Amino acid sequence: MPDPELPMLPDGTTLRWQYLEKSEYSAITIFAEVQDGRIQFQGEPRSPSGATRDFDTLIRGEDGYAWDYPWEEWEWNTGEEWVPIKRLREGDS
């Protein structure tokens, strides 16, 4: 079942996720698209937390997160600014 935020975004909406940690990965930003209410990763649909886990594993391998993935940090572009997807749930987009 898709997370409730993404079905509110049209297909093709660009999303980004940035590493917020202070490390060699902090300069990395991941971009993805919404398709059918899911984040597309290598042609497969993912939830925000699943996409974060997959991207993190791809980039950091075994050094990836061992805890819940911070899906709330995904952002979508309104055309003017990047907005966290968690605001869609809060109704504050």
HELIX and SHEET records of a PDB file:
HELIX    1   1 LEU A    6  MET A    8  5                                   3    
HELIX    2   2 PRO A   48  ARG A   60  1                                  13    
HELIX    3   3 GLY A   61  ASP A   63  5                                   3    
HELIX    4   4 TRP A   71  GLU A   73  5                                   3    
HELIX    5   5 LYS A   86  GLU A   90  1                                   5    
SHEET    1   A 6 GLU A  44  ARG A  46  0                                        
SHEET    2   A 6 ARG A  38  PHE A  41 -1                                        
SHEET    3   A 6 THR A  29  GLN A  35 -1                                        
SHEET    4   A 6 THR A  14  GLN A  18 -1                                        
SHEET    5   A 6 GLU A  75  ASN A  77 -1                                        
SHEET    6   A 6 TRP A  82  PRO A  84 -1                                        
END                                                                             
